[in-house]
């Protein structure tokens, strides 16, 4: 119990609440006096000793249940098959056979009201980067990523199809509604369990966070786990990284400039020596790339795309020509925004003109816009770069247009913050990936910087 109180104090300090050593000691004295048997008395004794400013009360009220529980565990609705007749159980089993083995197992588990185990929650946390998140503003976002990782949206859709199948098989409307309500309660219980776990883990991370995060830790932290303050630090770091990359790429290009001997250029250069080969000319081995970049600036991709545009703006000297586009539910050319000298102003102009939103991405429609207006920007000397998670909200991915784009370009590189094991549900990445020359995971700034280096030198 003492360790949990210390974690709460550390998390309060990480959230900006001032808690002195004397106040910490008072909290332990109050707990010794009041005891921990009565949860409400325990909560009030900590709040009275640790919080001195009324504006900090909401922070305490949010953190306390994450360390000491809410007092009520997530409720499951139970198993709908408990009340079914043998004929109805047989009907349900037949209806479930239409689904794949993996999906059927997830559906059966949800129908049975089985909560996730501790090890399963830990695995999901590792999968989505929850173990590096230390800002409670991202609790719901991380919970959504955990549910997406376990194919929760697909299970919900399959459950709807199951109800329709049972109705076609002749099960009564009352029984179907009974099953539907119990499944809904089980889904809600699992969502609450995941959300509670995400909040608890973030609160624990906050309590363990060292004072003054160093830049290496921030560069390895997933974009989804960054606070607004972290993002400002990384925006400044991008400029330093871009300057270092610019120098390294320029030196690399200089060293690689002398390639094979160019006979025609050598003959022309030595005409003044009456044909005696006094000067040997070589072909340039490397050419600066021409880039067409298409960036997803919806909510889930906004910061990653913002950093990518900052890199490209800073590295314009190492690129022959850049055509830049941004999209959410439609495509816009943003090359004109970068014609000035201030990258920050250019990026903010784009972001303000295209406000973000949840679940409104339409990549297929954006490719359609590109096909109508900008297809001529692609040719045999162009690298096509797409920055996005490939989540298309079940809209038409327009693979026909994307296939044409990749054929026109010299190479196609896709930067995606999500690993391939999360390419399901509304993600069309499994369809796009075979058409690309390379798909690179860029879930943090370090991976993004490495990808930019590879893009300009590969």
C-alpha positions as CSV (number, residue, x, y, z in Angstrom):
1,X,0.0,0.0,0.0
2,X,2.9,2.4,0.8
3,X,4.3,1.9,-2.7
4,X,1.0,2.7,-4.3
5,X,0.7,5.9,-2.3
6,X,4.2,6.9,-3.3
7,X,3.2,6.2,-7.0
8,X,0.2,8.4,-6.6
9,X,2.3,11.2,-5.2
10,X,4.8,10.9,-8.1
11,X,2.0,10.9,-10.6
12,X,0.5,14.0,-9.0
13,X,3.8,15.8,-9.3
14,X,4.2,14.6,-12.9
15,X,0.8,16.2,-13.6
16,X,1.9,19.6,-12.2
17,X,0.5,19.2,-8.7
18,X,2.9,20.6,-6.0
19,X,3.3,18.0,-3.2
20,X,6.0,18.7,-0.7
21,X,7.8,16.2,1.5
22,X,6.0,17.5,4.5
23,X,2.6,16.9,2.8
24,X,3.7,13.4,1.8
25,X,4.5,12.7,5.4
26,X,1.1,14.1,6.5
27,X,-0.6,11.8,4.0
28,X,1.0,8.7,5.5
29,X,0.1,9.9,9.0
30,X,-3.5,10.4,8.0
31,X,-3.6,6.9,6.5
32,X,-2.2,5.4,9.7
33,X,-4.9,7.3,11.7
34,X,-7.9,6.6,9.4
35,X,-6.9,3.2,8.2
36,X,-7.7,1.7,4.7
37,X,-10.7,-0.4,5.5
38,X,-13.2,2.2,4.5
39,X,-12.3,3.2,0.9
40,X,-14.0,6.6,1.0
41,X,-12.3,7.6,4.3
42,X,-9.0,6.5,2.8
43,X,-9.6,8.6,-0.3
44,X,-10.6,11.7,1.6
45,X,-7.6,11.5,4.0
46,X,-5.2,11.4,1.0
47,X,-7.0,14.2,-0.8
48,X,-7.1,16.4,2.3
49,X,-3.3,16.1,2.9
50,X,-2.0,16.1,-0.7
51,X,-4.2,18.7,-2.3
52,X,-3.9,22.3,-1.2
53,X,-5.3,24.1,-4.2
54,X,-8.9,23.5,-5.4
55,X,-7.8,23.6,-9.1
56,X,-5.8,20.4,-8.4
57,X,-8.9,18.4,-7.2
58,X,-9.9,17.1,-10.6
59,X,-6.3,15.8,-11.2
60,X,-6.5,13.9,-7.8
61,X,-10.0,12.6,-8.5
62,X,-8.8,11.2,-11.9
63,X,-5.6,9.6,-10.6
64,X,-6.8,8.1,-7.3
65,X,-9.0,5.3,-8.9
66,X,-6.2,4.4,-11.3
67,X,-4.0,3.5,-8.4
68,X,-6.6,2.2,-5.9
69,X,-9.4,1.0,-8.2
70,X,-12.9,2.4,-8.7
71,X,-14.5,0.1,-6.2
72,X,-16.6,-1.5,-8.9
73,X,-15.0,-4.0,-11.4
74,X,-16.2,-4.0,-15.0
75,X,-19.5,-5.8,-15.3
76,X,-20.0,-8.6,-17.8
77,X,-23.5,-9.6,-18.9
78,X,-22.9,-13.3,-18.6
79,X,-23.3,-16.2,-21.1
80,X,-26.3,-15.9,-23.4
81,X,-26.3,-19.7,-24.0
82,X,-27.3,-20.3,-20.3
83,X,-31.0,-19.7,-21.1
84,X,-31.1,-21.2,-24.6
85,X,-32.9,-24.4,-25.4
86,X,-30.9,-27.3,-26.9
87,X,-32.3,-26.4,-30.3
88,X,-31.3,-22.8,-30.0
89,X,-27.8,-23.8,-28.9
90,X,-27.5,-25.9,-32.0
91,X,-28.8,-23.1,-34.1
92,X,-26.2,-20.7,-32.6
93,X,-23.4,-23.2,-33.2
94,X,-24.3,-23.6,-36.8
95,X,-24.5,-19.8,-37.3
96,X,-21.0,-19.4,-35.8
97,X,-19.4,-21.9,-38.3
98,X,-19.6,-19.4,-41.1
99,X,-16.8,-17.3,-39.5
100,X,-13.1,-18.0,-39.6
101,X,-11.6,-19.9,-36.7
102,X,-9.8,-16.9,-35.2
103,X,-12.8,-14.7,-35.4
104,X,-15.1,-17.4,-34.1
105,X,-12.9,-17.9,-31.0
106,X,-13.0,-14.2,-30.3
107,X,-16.8,-14.1,-30.7
108,X,-17.4,-17.1,-28.5
109,X,-15.2,-15.7,-25.8
110,X,-17.0,-12.4,-25.9
111,X,-20.4,-14.2,-25.8
112,X,-19.2,-16.1,-22.7
113,X,-18.3,-12.9,-20.9
114,X,-14.7,-13.9,-20.3
115,X,-12.5,-10.9,-19.3
116,X,-9.0,-10.5,-20.6
117,X,-6.3,-12.0,-18.4
118,X,-3.4,-10.0,-17.0
119,X,-0.9,-11.5,-19.4
120,X,-3.2,-10.7,-22.4
121,X,-3.5,-7.1,-21.3
122,X,0.2,-6.9,-20.9
123,X,0.8,-8.2,-24.4
124,X,-1.7,-5.7,-25.8
125,X,0.1,-2.9,-23.9
126,X,3.4,-3.9,-25.4
127,X,1.9,-4.1,-28.8
128,X,0.4,-0.6,-29.0
129,X,3.2,1.3,-27.1
130,X,1.1,1.8,-23.9
131,X,4.2,1.1,-21.7
132,X,5.8,4.3,-22.9
133,X,2.7,6.5,-22.6
134,X,2.8,8.9,-19.6
135,X,0.0,11.4,-20.3
136,X,-3.6,10.6,-19.2
137,X,-5.0,12.7,-22.2
138,X,-4.1,9.6,-24.3
139,X,-5.9,7.0,-22.1
140,X,-8.9,6.7,-24.4
141,X,-6.7,6.8,-27.5
142,X,-4.5,3.9,-26.2
143,X,-7.6,1.9,-25.2
144,X,-8.9,2.3,-28.7
145,X,-5.6,1.1,-30.1
146,X,-5.7,-2.0,-27.8
147,X,-9.2,-2.8,-29.0
148,X,-8.2,-2.4,-32.6
149,X,-5.2,-4.7,-32.0
150,X,-7.5,-7.4,-30.8
151,X,-9.8,-6.9,-33.9
152,X,-12.6,-5.5,-31.8
153,X,-14.3,-3.6,-34.7
154,X,-14.3,-6.8,-36.7
155,X,-15.9,-8.8,-33.9
156,X,-18.6,-6.2,-33.5
157,X,-19.4,-6.4,-37.2
158,X,-19.4,-10.2,-37.1
159,X,-21.8,-10.1,-34.1
160,X,-24.2,-8.0,-36.2
161,X,-24.0,-10.6,-39.0
162,X,-24.5,-13.4,-36.5
163,X,-27.8,-11.8,-35.3
164,X,-29.0,-11.6,-38.9
165,X,-28.1,-15.2,-39.5
166,X,-30.0,-16.4,-36.4
167,X,-33.1,-14.4,-37.6
168,X,-32.9,-16.1,-41.0
169,X,-32.6,-19.5,-39.3
170,X,-35.9,-18.9,-37.5
171,X,-34.8,-17.9,-33.9
172,X,-37.5,-15.8,-32.2
173,X,-37.1,-12.0,-32.1
174,X,-37.3,-12.0,-28.3
175,X,-34.5,-14.5,-28.0
176,X,-32.3,-12.7,-30.5
177,X,-32.8,-9.4,-28.6
178,X,-31.9,-11.2,-25.3
179,X,-28.6,-12.5,-26.9
180,X,-27.9,-9.1,-28.4
181,X,-28.3,-7.3,-25.1
182,X,-26.1,-9.8,-23.2
183,X,-23.4,-9.5,-25.8
184,X,-23.6,-5.7,-25.7
185,X,-23.1,-5.8,-21.9
186,X,-20.1,-8.1,-22.4
187,X,-18.6,-5.8,-25.0
188,X,-19.1,-2.8,-22.7
189,X,-17.5,-4.7,-19.8
190,X,-14.4,-5.6,-21.9
191,X,-14.1,-2.0,-23.1
192,X,-14.2,-0.8,-19.5
193,X,-11.6,-3.4,-18.5
194,X,-9.2,-2.2,-21.3
195,X,-9.8,1.5,-20.5
196,X,-9.2,1.0,-16.8
197,X,-6.0,-1.0,-17.5
198,X,-4.8,1.8,-20.0
199,X,-5.4,4.4,-17.4
200,X,-3.6,2.5,-14.6
201,X,-0.6,1.8,-16.8
202,X,-0.3,5.4,-17.9
203,X,-0.6,6.6,-14.2
204,X,2.1,4.1,-13.2
205,X,4.3,5.4,-16.1
206,X,3.8,8.9,-14.9
207,X,4.9,8.0,-11.4
208,X,8.1,6.4,-12.7
209,X,9.0,9.1,-15.3
210,X,12.3,10.7,-14.5
211,X,12.5,14.4,-14.2
212,X,13.4,16.1,-17.4
213,X,13.0,13.5,-20.1
214,X,16.1,13.3,-22.3
215,X,15.8,13.6,-26.0
216,X,16.8,9.9,-26.6
217,X,13.8,8.7,-24.7
218,X,11.5,11.1,-26.5
219,X,12.8,10.0,-29.9
220,X,12.0,6.4,-29.1
221,X,8.5,7.2,-27.7
222,X,5.6,6.3,-30.0
223,X,3.9,9.4,-31.6
224,X,0.6,8.4,-29.9
225,X,2.2,8.5,-26.5
226,X,3.6,12.1,-26.7
227,X,2.2,15.0,-24.7
228,X,1.9,18.4,-26.3
229,X,5.1,19.5,-24.4
230,X,6.9,16.4,-25.8
231,X,5.8,17.3,-29.4
232,X,7.2,20.8,-29.1
233,X,10.6,19.4,-28.0
234,X,10.6,17.0,-31.0
235,X,9.6,19.7,-33.4
236,X,12.8,21.5,-32.4
237,X,14.8,18.3,-32.6
238,X,13.6,17.7,-36.2
239,X,15.5,20.9,-37.3
240,X,18.7,19.7,-35.7
241,X,18.3,16.2,-37.2
242,X,17.5,17.7,-40.6
243,X,20.7,19.8,-40.5
244,X,22.8,16.8,-39.6
245,X,21.1,14.7,-42.3
246,X,21.6,17.5,-44.8
247,X,25.4,17.6,-44.1
248,X,25.8,13.8,-44.2
249,X,23.8,13.4,-47.4
250,X,25.7,16.2,-49.1
251,X,29.1,14.6,-48.2
252,X,27.8,11.2,-49.3
253,X,26.7,12.7,-52.6
254,X,30.0,14.4,-53.1
255,X,32.0,11.2,-52.5
256,X,29.8,9.3,-54.9
257,X,30.0,11.9,-57.7
258,X,32.8,10.2,-59.6
259,X,31.4,7.2,-61.3
260,X,32.3,5.4,-64.6
261,X,34.4,7.3,-67.2
262,X,32.3,9.3,-69.7
263,X,33.9,8.7,-73.1
264,X,32.0,11.5,-74.9
265,X,32.6,14.1,-72.2
266,X,36.3,13.1,-72.1
267,X,36.7,13.5,-75.9
268,X,35.0,16.9,-75.8
269,X,37.1,18.1,-72.9
270,X,40.4,17.1,-74.6
271,X,39.8,18.6,-78.1
272,X,41.9,21.6,-77.0
273,X,44.8,19.1,-76.4
274,X,44.4,17.8,-80.0
275,X,42.8,14.6,-78.7
276,X,45.5,13.8,-76.1
277,X,43.5,12.6,-73.0
278,X,44.8,15.0,-70.5
279,X,41.5,15.3,-68.6
280,X,39.3,12.3,-67.7
281,X,35.6,13.0,-67.2
282,X,33.3,10.7,-65.3
283,X,29.6,10.2,-65.2
284,X,27.7,11.3,-62.1
285,X,26.9,8.2,-60.1
286,X,24.2,9.8,-58.0
287,X,21.3,12.1,-58.9
288,X,19.2,14.1,-56.5
289,X,15.7,12.5,-56.2
290,X,12.5,14.0,-57.3
291,X,9.8,13.3,-54.7
292,X,6.0,13.3,-54.8
293,X,4.8,13.0,-51.2
294,X,1.2,12.3,-50.1
295,X,0.6,12.8,-46.4
296,X,-2.4,11.7,-44.3
297,X,-3.1,14.6,-41.8
298,X,-6.1,13.0,-40.1
299,X,-6.1,12.8,-36.3
300,X,-4.1,9.5,-36.0
301,X,-1.4,10.6,-38.5
302,X,-1.3,14.4,-38.0
303,X,1.9,14.7,-36.0
304,X,3.9,12.1,-37.9
305,X,3.0,13.8,-41.2
306,X,3.9,17.2,-39.7
307,X,7.4,16.0,-38.8
308,X,7.8,14.4,-42.2
309,X,6.9,17.7,-44.0
310,X,9.4,19.5,-41.7
311,X,12.1,17.1,-42.8
312,X,11.4,17.5,-46.5
313,X,11.3,21.3,-46.2
314,X,14.6,21.4,-44.4
315,X,16.2,19.0,-47.0
316,X,15.1,20.8,-50.1
317,X,18.7,21.3,-51.2
318,X,19.1,17.5,-51.5
319,X,16.0,17.1,-53.6
320,X,15.6,18.2,-57.3
321,X,11.8,18.8,-56.9
322,X,9.1,18.1,-54.3
323,X,5.4,17.9,-55.0
324,X,3.6,17.8,-51.7
325,X,0.0,16.8,-51.1
326,X,-2.1,16.4,-48.0
327,X,-5.4,14.5,-47.5
328,X,-8.1,13.5,-45.0
329,X,-11.3,13.0,-47.0
330,X,-10.0,14.8,-50.1
331,X,-6.6,15.7,-51.6
332,X,-5.1,19.2,-51.7
333,X,-1.8,20.3,-53.2
334,X,0.3,22.0,-50.5
335,X,3.5,22.6,-52.5
336,X,2.6,26.3,-52.8
337,X,2.6,26.6,-49.0
338,X,6.3,25.6,-48.9
339,X,7.5,28.3,-51.4
340,X,8.5,30.6,-48.5
341,X,11.3,30.3,-46.1
342,X,9.4,29.5,-42.9
343,X,8.6,25.8,-42.6
344,X,6.6,26.3,-39.3
345,X,4.3,28.9,-40.8
346,X,3.8,26.7,-43.9
347,X,2.9,23.6,-42.0
348,X,0.5,25.5,-39.7
349,X,-1.2,27.0,-42.7
350,X,-1.9,23.5,-44.1
351,X,-3.1,22.1,-40.8
352,X,-5.4,25.0,-40.1
353,X,-6.9,24.8,-43.6
354,X,-7.6,21.0,-43.2
355,X,-8.9,20.5,-39.6
356,X,-8.6,16.9,-38.4
357,X,-11.4,14.6,-37.3
358,X,-12.0,11.0,-36.2
359,X,-13.0,8.3,-38.7
360,X,-13.4,10.5,-41.7
361,X,-10.3,9.4,-43.7
362,X,-11.0,8.5,-47.3
363,X,-7.7,7.5,-49.0
364,X,-9.4,6.0,-52.0
365,X,-11.2,9.3,-52.8
366,X,-7.9,11.2,-52.3
367,X,-6.2,8.9,-54.8
368,X,-9.1,9.7,-57.2
369,X,-8.4,13.4,-56.7
370,X,-4.7,12.8,-57.5
371,X,-5.7,10.8,-60.6
372,X,-7.8,13.7,-62.0
373,X,-5.4,16.6,-61.2
374,X,-1.9,15.6,-60.5
375,X,-1.0,12.3,-62.2
376,X,1.5,14.1,-64.5
377,X,3.7,14.8,-61.5
378,X,4.8,11.2,-61.6
379,X,7.3,9.9,-64.1
380,X,10.3,7.5,-64.4
381,X,12.5,9.8,-62.3
382,X,10.1,10.2,-59.4
383,X,10.0,8.6,-56.0
384,X,6.4,8.3,-54.7
385,X,6.2,8.6,-50.9
386,X,3.0,8.0,-49.0
387,X,2.8,8.8,-45.3
388,X,-0.3,7.2,-43.7
389,X,-1.6,4.3,-41.7
390,X,-3.7,3.0,-44.6
391,X,-6.9,3.1,-42.6
392,X,-9.7,3.9,-45.0
393,X,-12.9,3.5,-42.9
394,X,-14.0,0.7,-45.2
395,X,-14.2,3.0,-48.2
396,X,-13.1,2.0,-51.7
397,X,-9.2,1.9,-51.6
398,X,-9.0,2.6,-55.3
399,X,-6.2,0.0,-55.9
400,X,-6.6,0.6,-59.6
401,X,-5.4,4.2,-59.3
402,X,-2.7,3.4,-56.8
403,X,-1.4,0.7,-59.1
404,X,-1.1,3.2,-61.9
405,X,0.7,5.6,-59.7
406,X,3.3,3.0,-58.6
407,X,3.9,2.0,-62.3
408,X,4.6,5.6,-63.3
409,X,7.0,6.2,-60.4
410,X,10.6,4.8,-60.2
411,X,9.9,3.5,-56.8
412,X,7.1,3.7,-54.1
413,X,7.8,3.9,-50.4
414,X,5.1,3.9,-47.8
415,X,5.7,5.2,-44.3
416,X,3.3,3.7,-41.7
417,X,3.4,4.0,-37.9
418,X,1.6,0.7,-37.5
419,X,3.3,-2.7,-37.6
420,X,1.9,-5.2,-40.0
421,X,0.2,-7.3,-37.3
422,X,-2.3,-4.3,-36.9
423,X,-3.2,-4.3,-40.6
424,X,-6.8,-5.5,-40.3
425,X,-10.2,-4.1,-39.9
426,X,-10.5,-0.7,-41.7
427,X,-6.8,-0.9,-42.7
428,X,-6.1,-1.5,-46.5
429,X,-2.4,-1.9,-46.0
430,X,-2.3,-5.5,-46.9
431,X,-3.7,-4.5,-50.3
432,X,-1.4,-1.5,-50.8
433,X,1.8,-3.1,-49.5
434,X,2.4,-5.5,-52.4
435,X,2.3,-2.6,-54.8
436,X,5.1,-0.7,-53.0
437,X,8.8,-1.2,-53.3
438,X,9.2,-0.8,-49.5
439,X,7.0,-0.2,-46.5
440,X,8.8,1.3,-43.5
441,X,7.4,1.4,-39.9
442,X,7.8,5.0,-38.5
443,X,6.1,4.9,-35.1
444,X,8.6,7.4,-33.5
445,X,11.0,10.1,-34.5
446,X,14.0,7.9,-34.6
447,X,12.4,5.5,-37.1
448,X,11.1,8.5,-39.1
449,X,14.6,10.1,-39.3
450,X,16.1,6.7,-40.4
451,X,13.4,6.4,-43.1
452,X,14.2,9.9,-44.4
453,X,17.9,9.0,-44.6
454,X,17.1,5.9,-46.5
455,X,14.7,7.8,-48.8
456,X,17.3,10.3,-49.9
457,X,20.2,7.9,-50.2
458,X,18.6,4.6,-51.1
